[in-house]
Amino acid sequence: MSKISVKRRRFEIKKKRKRKEKIKKLREKYSDTKNKREKKEVLDKIQKIAPHYPIEEILKLEKDKS
């Protein structure tokens, strides 16, 4: 097994941070929207960015908030 270069590791960390920031913004946008269609679009964007992200968590928070 070979080592990962420092440059590659930095790139991966930067990519992960950016993804995390995008998801945070989209979660805020989801909670601010009232329209079902817009909420669906936001959820689709989250799934596109991070397919492994637990959507149920967002939906549960939304139900608790209501």
Residue pairs with C-beta under 8 A, 6 or more apart in sequence:
19 49
19 50
22 49
23 46
23 49
23 50
23 53
26 42
26 45
26 46
26 49
27 46
27 58
29 42
30 39
30 42
30 43
30 46
30 58
30 62
31 61
31 62
31 65
33 39
33 42
43 55
43 58
46 53
46 55
46 58
47 53
47 55
